[in-house]
Protein backbone atom coordinates (compact mmCIF):
# COMPACT_ATOMS: atom_id res chain seq x y z
CA UNK A 1 0.00 0.00 0.00
CA UNK A 2 1.30 3.44 -0.89
CA UNK A 3 1.69 6.10 1.78
CA UNK A 4 2.44 9.74 1.01
CA UNK A 5 4.21 11.76 3.69
CA UNK A 6 2.05 14.64 4.92
CA UNK A 7 4.88 17.14 4.40
CA UNK A 8 5.19 16.09 0.75
CA UNK A 9 1.44 16.36 0.18
CA UNK A 10 1.40 19.82 1.76
CA UNK A 11 4.32 20.89 -0.42
CA UNK A 12 2.41 20.11 -3.61
CA UNK A 13 -0.80 21.70 -2.32
CA UNK A 14 1.09 24.91 -1.49
CA UNK A 15 2.79 24.86 -4.87
CA UNK A 16 -0.55 24.54 -6.67
CA UNK A 17 -2.46 27.10 -4.61
CA UNK A 18 0.42 29.58 -4.74
CA UNK A 19 -0.10 29.78 -8.49
CA UNK A 20 -3.91 29.91 -8.47
CA UNK A 21 -5.17 31.45 -5.24
CA UNK A 22 -5.87 35.20 -5.16
CA UNK A 23 -4.33 37.07 -2.22
CA UNK A 24 -6.48 38.88 0.33
CA UNK A 25 -5.88 40.34 3.79
CA UNK A 26 -7.54 38.89 6.86
CA UNK A 27 -6.88 39.39 10.56
CA UNK A 28 -7.71 36.39 12.73
CA UNK A 29 -6.98 37.84 16.17
CA UNK A 30 -7.42 41.60 15.86
CA UNK A 31 -5.42 44.26 17.67
CA UNK A 32 -6.61 47.83 17.17
CA UNK A 33 -4.29 50.51 15.79
CA UNK A 34 -5.00 54.24 15.72
CA UNK A 35 -2.91 56.41 13.40
CA UNK A 36 -2.76 59.59 15.44
CA UNK A 37 -1.60 61.83 12.58
CA UNK A 38 -3.98 60.46 9.93
CA UNK A 39 -7.08 62.66 9.38
CA UNK A 40 -10.20 61.29 11.08
CA UNK A 41 -12.47 62.16 8.17
CA UNK A 42 -10.23 60.68 5.49
CA UNK A 43 -10.00 57.30 3.81
CA UNK A 44 -8.31 56.18 0.63
CA UNK A 45 -8.20 53.26 -1.77
CA UNK A 46 -4.86 51.49 -2.11
CA UNK A 47 -3.93 49.22 -4.99
CA UNK A 48 -3.20 45.61 -4.03
CA UNK A 49 -1.89 42.80 -6.21
CA UNK A 50 -4.26 39.85 -6.59
CA UNK A 51 -1.56 37.28 -7.31
CA UNK A 52 2.14 38.07 -7.78
CA UNK A 53 2.53 34.68 -9.50
CA UNK A 54 -0.06 35.59 -12.14
CA UNK A 55 0.13 39.13 -13.54
CA UNK A 56 -3.08 38.54 -15.51
CA UNK A 57 -4.98 38.34 -12.20
CA UNK A 58 -4.72 42.12 -11.98
CA UNK A 59 -5.21 44.27 -8.91
CA UNK A 60 -7.94 45.33 -6.50
CA UNK A 61 -8.57 48.32 -4.25
CA UNK A 62 -8.23 47.99 -0.48
CA UNK A 63 -9.64 50.74 1.77
CA UNK A 64 -7.31 52.44 4.25
CA UNK A 65 -8.29 54.73 7.12
CA UNK A 66 -7.21 56.09 10.51
CA UNK A 67 -8.27 53.06 12.57
CA UNK A 68 -6.94 49.67 11.54
CA UNK A 69 -6.57 46.16 12.90
CA UNK A 70 -3.45 44.01 12.78
CA UNK A 71 -2.70 40.54 14.13
CA UNK A 72 -2.01 40.36 17.85
CA UNK A 73 1.05 38.24 17.03
CA UNK A 74 2.52 41.09 15.00
CA UNK A 75 3.11 43.17 18.15
CA UNK A 76 5.41 42.51 21.07
CA UNK A 77 5.83 44.98 23.90
CA UNK A 78 9.19 43.44 24.75
CA UNK A 79 10.36 41.96 21.44
CA UNK A 80 12.83 39.09 21.55
CA UNK A 81 15.87 38.88 19.32
CA UNK A 82 15.10 38.57 15.59
CA UNK A 83 11.50 39.75 16.06
CA UNK A 84 11.28 42.61 13.56
CA UNK A 85 7.57 43.34 13.62
CA UNK A 86 5.81 46.10 15.56
CA UNK A 87 6.98 47.11 19.04
CA UNK A 88 7.14 50.39 21.02
CA UNK A 89 9.32 52.85 19.12
CA UNK A 90 9.68 50.52 16.17
CA UNK A 91 8.62 50.94 12.55
CA UNK A 92 7.05 48.46 10.13
CA UNK A 93 5.47 48.75 6.72
CA UNK A 94 1.78 48.08 6.30
CA UNK A 95 1.25 45.94 3.23
CA UNK A 96 0.39 48.08 0.17
CA UNK A 97 0.30 51.16 2.42
CA UNK A 98 2.70 53.20 4.56
CA UNK A 99 5.44 52.86 7.13
CA UNK A 100 4.07 53.32 10.64
CA UNK A 101 5.73 53.73 14.04
CA UNK A 102 4.32 52.61 17.39
CA UNK A 103 4.29 55.57 19.79
CA UNK A 104 1.91 54.41 22.52
CA UNK A 105 0.20 51.40 24.09
CA UNK A 106 -3.21 51.29 25.79
CA UNK A 107 -4.01 48.52 28.27
CA UNK A 108 -7.11 47.22 29.96
CA UNK A 109 -6.95 48.72 33.49
CA UNK A 110 -8.16 45.47 35.06
CA UNK A 111 -6.20 42.83 33.17
CA UNK A 112 -3.23 44.79 31.85
CA UNK A 113 -3.88 43.32 28.41
CA UNK A 114 -2.87 45.48 25.45
CA UNK A 115 -6.10 46.68 23.83
CA UNK A 116 -4.89 49.20 21.26
CA UNK A 117 -1.78 50.80 19.83
CA UNK A 118 -1.20 54.42 18.94
CA UNK A 119 0.98 54.90 15.89
CA UNK A 120 2.04 57.56 13.44
CA UNK A 121 2.33 57.09 9.70
CA UNK A 122 4.80 58.62 7.26
CA UNK A 123 2.82 59.95 4.26
CA UNK A 124 5.95 59.99 2.08
CA UNK A 125 6.29 56.19 2.23
CA UNK A 126 3.19 55.09 0.34
CA UNK A 127 3.83 51.79 -1.46
CA UNK A 128 4.64 52.32 -5.11
CA UNK A 129 5.15 56.07 -4.77
CA UNK A 130 8.14 57.54 -6.57
CA UNK A 131 9.34 59.24 -3.39
CA UNK A 132 9.33 55.99 -1.39
CA UNK A 133 12.86 55.71 -0.01
CA UNK A 134 13.00 54.34 3.52
CA UNK A 135 13.17 50.63 4.15
CA UNK A 136 12.15 48.68 7.23
CA UNK A 137 12.75 45.08 8.24
CA UNK A 138 9.15 43.87 8.34
CA UNK A 139 5.89 44.20 6.45
CA UNK A 140 2.61 43.21 8.12
CA UNK A 141 -0.97 42.90 6.92
CA UNK A 142 -4.00 44.79 8.23
CA UNK A 143 -7.66 45.66 7.60
CA UNK A 144 -9.54 48.93 7.97
CA UNK A 145 -11.80 49.00 11.03
CA UNK A 146 -14.50 50.91 9.17
CA UNK A 147 -14.56 48.71 6.10
CA UNK A 148 -13.65 45.22 7.36
CA UNK A 149 -16.17 42.38 7.30
CA UNK A 150 -16.66 40.03 10.24
CA UNK A 151 -15.97 36.37 9.61
CA UNK A 152 -15.49 33.01 11.29
CA UNK A 153 -12.36 31.03 10.54
CA UNK A 154 -11.96 27.32 11.16
CA UNK A 155 -8.41 26.15 11.67
CA UNK A 156 -7.98 22.44 10.96
CA UNK A 157 -4.99 20.80 12.60
CA UNK A 158 -3.79 17.17 12.46
CA UNK A 159 -6.48 14.75 13.60
CA UNK A 160 -4.00 12.61 15.55
CA UNK A 161 -1.29 13.67 17.98
CA UNK A 162 1.09 11.11 16.46
CA UNK A 163 1.69 9.33 13.18
CA UNK A 164 -0.89 6.54 12.80
CA UNK A 165 1.87 4.20 11.64
CA UNK A 166 3.50 4.60 15.06
CA UNK A 167 0.39 3.52 16.99
CA UNK A 168 0.90 -0.05 18.30
CA UNK A 169 -1.59 -2.49 16.73
CA UNK A 170 -2.97 -3.45 20.15
CA UNK A 171 -3.74 0.19 21.05
CA UNK A 172 -7.01 2.00 20.45
CA UNK A 173 -6.12 4.64 17.87
CA UNK A 174 -8.94 6.87 19.08
CA UNK A 175 -6.95 7.58 22.25
CA UNK A 176 -4.51 9.48 20.01
CA UNK A 177 -7.12 11.89 18.68
CA UNK A 178 -6.06 15.52 18.85
CA UNK A 179 -8.57 17.48 21.01
CA UNK A 180 -7.44 20.66 19.23
CA UNK A 181 -7.85 19.35 15.69
CA UNK A 182 -10.49 22.02 15.04
CA UNK A 183 -10.25 25.59 16.33
CA UNK A 184 -13.03 28.07 15.60
CA UNK A 185 -12.21 31.77 15.70
CA UNK A 186 -15.34 33.88 15.50
CA UNK A 187 -13.95 37.41 15.82
CA UNK A 188 -11.98 37.57 12.57
CA UNK A 189 -11.99 40.54 10.22
CA UNK A 190 -11.46 40.31 6.46
CA UNK A 191 -11.11 42.87 3.70
CA UNK A 192 -14.40 43.96 2.07
CA UNK A 193 -13.68 42.32 -1.31
CA UNK A 194 -14.55 38.99 0.34
CA UNK A 195 -18.20 39.99 0.55
CA UNK A 196 -18.39 38.68 -3.02
CA UNK A 197 -16.98 35.23 -2.24
CA UNK A 198 -18.80 32.02 -3.15
CA UNK A 199 -18.68 28.56 -1.50
CA UNK A 200 -15.54 26.67 -2.46
CA UNK A 201 -13.57 29.76 -3.50
CA UNK A 202 -9.91 29.52 -2.50
CA UNK A 203 -7.67 32.31 -1.26
CA UNK A 204 -4.30 32.96 0.26
CA UNK A 205 -4.81 35.00 3.41
CA UNK A 206 -1.56 36.93 3.19
CA UNK A 207 1.10 35.74 5.65
CA UNK A 208 -1.35 33.22 7.17
CA UNK A 209 -2.20 30.39 4.81
CA UNK A 210 -4.62 29.02 2.25
CA UNK A 211 -8.33 29.07 2.97
CA UNK A 212 -11.56 28.18 1.20
CA UNK A 213 -15.07 29.54 1.64
CA UNK A 214 -17.32 27.15 3.57
CA UNK A 215 -20.83 26.41 2.19
CA UNK A 216 -22.15 27.43 5.63
CA UNK A 217 -21.37 31.02 4.58
CA UNK A 218 -24.70 30.96 2.76
CA UNK A 219 -26.37 31.45 6.15
CA UNK A 220 -25.14 35.06 6.22
CA UNK A 221 -21.87 34.90 8.17
CA UNK A 222 -18.69 34.47 6.16
CA UNK A 223 -16.90 31.25 7.14
CA UNK A 224 -13.49 30.20 5.88
CA UNK A 225 -11.74 26.85 6.38
CA UNK A 226 -7.97 26.66 6.48
CA UNK A 227 -6.55 24.22 3.96
CA UNK A 228 -3.04 24.60 5.33
CA UNK A 229 -0.84 27.37 6.76
CA UNK A 230 2.06 29.10 5.11
CA UNK A 231 5.49 28.23 6.39
CA UNK A 232 6.16 30.43 9.43
CA UNK A 233 9.80 31.50 9.63
CA UNK A 234 9.31 33.26 12.98
CA UNK A 235 7.72 30.17 14.55
CA UNK A 236 10.85 28.19 13.69
CA UNK A 237 13.07 30.87 15.23
CA UNK A 238 10.89 31.03 18.33
CA UNK A 239 11.00 27.27 18.77
CA UNK A 240 14.80 27.24 18.61
CA UNK A 241 14.92 30.00 21.24
CA UNK A 242 12.55 28.21 23.63
CA UNK A 243 14.20 26.46 26.57
CA UNK A 244 14.12 22.67 26.54
C-alpha positions as CSV (number, residue, x, y, z in Angstrom):
1,X,0.0,0.0,0.0
2,X,1.3,3.4,-0.9
3,X,1.7,6.1,1.8
4,X,2.4,9.7,1.0
5,X,4.2,11.8,3.7
6,X,2.1,14.6,4.9
7,X,4.9,17.1,4.4
8,X,5.2,16.1,0.8
9,X,1.4,16.4,0.2
10,X,1.4,19.8,1.8
11,X,4.3,20.9,-0.4
12,X,2.4,20.1,-3.6
13,X,-0.8,21.7,-2.3
14,X,1.1,24.9,-1.5
15,X,2.8,24.9,-4.9
16,X,-0.6,24.5,-6.7
17,X,-2.5,27.1,-4.6
18,X,0.4,29.6,-4.7
19,X,-0.1,29.8,-8.5
20,X,-3.9,29.9,-8.5
21,X,-5.2,31.4,-5.2
22,X,-5.9,35.2,-5.2
23,X,-4.3,37.1,-2.2
24,X,-6.5,38.9,0.3
25,X,-5.9,40.3,3.8
26,X,-7.5,38.9,6.9
27,X,-6.9,39.4,10.6
28,X,-7.7,36.4,12.7
29,X,-7.0,37.8,16.2
30,X,-7.4,41.6,15.9
31,X,-5.4,44.3,17.7
32,X,-6.6,47.8,17.2
33,X,-4.3,50.5,15.8
34,X,-5.0,54.2,15.7
35,X,-2.9,56.4,13.4
36,X,-2.8,59.6,15.4
37,X,-1.6,61.8,12.6
38,X,-4.0,60.5,9.9
39,X,-7.1,62.7,9.4
40,X,-10.2,61.3,11.1
41,X,-12.5,62.2,8.2
42,X,-10.2,60.7,5.5
43,X,-10.0,57.3,3.8
44,X,-8.3,56.2,0.6
45,X,-8.2,53.3,-1.8
46,X,-4.9,51.5,-2.1
47,X,-3.9,49.2,-5.0
48,X,-3.2,45.6,-4.0
49,X,-1.9,42.8,-6.2
50,X,-4.3,39.8,-6.6
51,X,-1.6,37.3,-7.3
52,X,2.1,38.1,-7.8
53,X,2.5,34.7,-9.5
54,X,-0.1,35.6,-12.1
55,X,0.1,39.1,-13.5
56,X,-3.1,38.5,-15.5
57,X,-5.0,38.3,-12.2
58,X,-4.7,42.1,-12.0
59,X,-5.2,44.3,-8.9
60,X,-7.9,45.3,-6.5
61,X,-8.6,48.3,-4.3
62,X,-8.2,48.0,-0.5
63,X,-9.6,50.7,1.8
64,X,-7.3,52.4,4.2
65,X,-8.3,54.7,7.1
66,X,-7.2,56.1,10.5
67,X,-8.3,53.1,12.6
68,X,-6.9,49.7,11.5
69,X,-6.6,46.2,12.9
70,X,-3.4,44.0,12.8
71,X,-2.7,40.5,14.1
72,X,-2.0,40.4,17.8
73,X,1.1,38.2,17.0
74,X,2.5,41.1,15.0
75,X,3.1,43.2,18.2
76,X,5.4,42.5,21.1
77,X,5.8,45.0,23.9
78,X,9.2,43.4,24.7
79,X,10.4,42.0,21.4
80,X,12.8,39.1,21.5
81,X,15.9,38.9,19.3
82,X,15.1,38.6,15.6
83,X,11.5,39.7,16.1
84,X,11.3,42.6,13.6
85,X,7.6,43.3,13.6
86,X,5.8,46.1,15.6
87,X,7.0,47.1,19.0
88,X,7.1,50.4,21.0
89,X,9.3,52.9,19.1
90,X,9.7,50.5,16.2
91,X,8.6,50.9,12.5
92,X,7.0,48.5,10.1
93,X,5.5,48.8,6.7
94,X,1.8,48.1,6.3
95,X,1.2,45.9,3.2
96,X,0.4,48.1,0.2
97,X,0.3,51.2,2.4
98,X,2.7,53.2,4.6
99,X,5.4,52.9,7.1
100,X,4.1,53.3,10.6
101,X,5.7,53.7,14.0
102,X,4.3,52.6,17.4
103,X,4.3,55.6,19.8
104,X,1.9,54.4,22.5
105,X,0.2,51.4,24.1
106,X,-3.2,51.3,25.8
107,X,-4.0,48.5,28.3
108,X,-7.1,47.2,30.0
109,X,-6.9,48.7,33.5
110,X,-8.2,45.5,35.1
111,X,-6.2,42.8,33.2
112,X,-3.2,44.8,31.9
113,X,-3.9,43.3,28.4
114,X,-2.9,45.5,25.4
115,X,-6.1,46.7,23.8
116,X,-4.9,49.2,21.3
117,X,-1.8,50.8,19.8
118,X,-1.2,54.4,18.9
119,X,1.0,54.9,15.9
120,X,2.0,57.6,13.4
121,X,2.3,57.1,9.7
122,X,4.8,58.6,7.3
123,X,2.8,59.9,4.3
124,X,5.9,60.0,2.1
125,X,6.3,56.2,2.2
126,X,3.2,55.1,0.3
127,X,3.8,51.8,-1.5
128,X,4.6,52.3,-5.1
129,X,5.1,56.1,-4.8
130,X,8.1,57.5,-6.6
131,X,9.3,59.2,-3.4
132,X,9.3,56.0,-1.4
133,X,12.9,55.7,0.0
134,X,13.0,54.3,3.5
135,X,13.2,50.6,4.1
136,X,12.1,48.7,7.2
137,X,12.7,45.1,8.2
138,X,9.1,43.9,8.3
139,X,5.9,44.2,6.5
140,X,2.6,43.2,8.1
141,X,-1.0,42.9,6.9
142,X,-4.0,44.8,8.2
143,X,-7.7,45.7,7.6
144,X,-9.5,48.9,8.0
145,X,-11.8,49.0,11.0
146,X,-14.5,50.9,9.2
147,X,-14.6,48.7,6.1
148,X,-13.6,45.2,7.4
149,X,-16.2,42.4,7.3
150,X,-16.7,40.0,10.2
151,X,-16.0,36.4,9.6
152,X,-15.5,33.0,11.3
153,X,-12.4,31.0,10.5
154,X,-12.0,27.3,11.2
155,X,-8.4,26.1,11.7
156,X,-8.0,22.4,11.0
157,X,-5.0,20.8,12.6
158,X,-3.8,17.2,12.5
159,X,-6.5,14.7,13.6
160,X,-4.0,12.6,15.5
161,X,-1.3,13.7,18.0
162,X,1.1,11.1,16.5
163,X,1.7,9.3,13.2
164,X,-0.9,6.5,12.8
165,X,1.9,4.2,11.6
166,X,3.5,4.6,15.1
167,X,0.4,3.5,17.0
168,X,0.9,0.0,18.3
169,X,-1.6,-2.5,16.7
170,X,-3.0,-3.5,20.1
171,X,-3.7,0.2,21.0
172,X,-7.0,2.0,20.4
173,X,-6.1,4.6,17.9
174,X,-8.9,6.9,19.1
175,X,-6.9,7.6,22.3
176,X,-4.5,9.5,20.0
177,X,-7.1,11.9,18.7
178,X,-6.1,15.5,18.9
179,X,-8.6,17.5,21.0
180,X,-7.4,20.7,19.2
181,X,-7.9,19.3,15.7
182,X,-10.5,22.0,15.0
183,X,-10.2,25.6,16.3
184,X,-13.0,28.1,15.6
185,X,-12.2,31.8,15.7
186,X,-15.3,33.9,15.5
187,X,-14.0,37.4,15.8
188,X,-12.0,37.6,12.6
189,X,-12.0,40.5,10.2
190,X,-11.5,40.3,6.5
191,X,-11.1,42.9,3.7
192,X,-14.4,44.0,2.1
193,X,-13.7,42.3,-1.3
194,X,-14.6,39.0,0.3
195,X,-18.2,40.0,0.5
196,X,-18.4,38.7,-3.0
197,X,-17.0,35.2,-2.2
198,X,-18.8,32.0,-3.2
199,X,-18.7,28.6,-1.5
200,X,-15.5,26.7,-2.5
201,X,-13.6,29.8,-3.5
202,X,-9.9,29.5,-2.5
203,X,-7.7,32.3,-1.3
204,X,-4.3,33.0,0.3
205,X,-4.8,35.0,3.4
206,X,-1.6,36.9,3.2
207,X,1.1,35.7,5.6
208,X,-1.4,33.2,7.2
209,X,-2.2,30.4,4.8
210,X,-4.6,29.0,2.3
211,X,-8.3,29.1,3.0
212,X,-11.6,28.2,1.2
213,X,-15.1,29.5,1.6
214,X,-17.3,27.1,3.6
215,X,-20.8,26.4,2.2
216,X,-22.1,27.4,5.6
217,X,-21.4,31.0,4.6
218,X,-24.7,31.0,2.8
219,X,-26.4,31.5,6.1
220,X,-25.1,35.1,6.2
221,X,-21.9,34.9,8.2
222,X,-18.7,34.5,6.2
223,X,-16.9,31.2,7.1
224,X,-13.5,30.2,5.9
225,X,-11.7,26.9,6.4
226,X,-8.0,26.7,6.5
227,X,-6.6,24.2,4.0
228,X,-3.0,24.6,5.3
229,X,-0.8,27.4,6.8
230,X,2.1,29.1,5.1
231,X,5.5,28.2,6.4
232,X,6.2,30.4,9.4
233,X,9.8,31.5,9.6
234,X,9.3,33.3,13.0
235,X,7.7,30.2,14.6
236,X,10.9,28.2,13.7
237,X,13.1,30.9,15.2
238,X,10.9,31.0,18.3
239,X,11.0,27.3,18.8
240,X,14.8,27.2,18.6
241,X,14.9,30.0,21.2
242,X,12.6,28.2,23.6
243,X,14.2,26.5,26.6
244,X,14.1,22.7,26.5
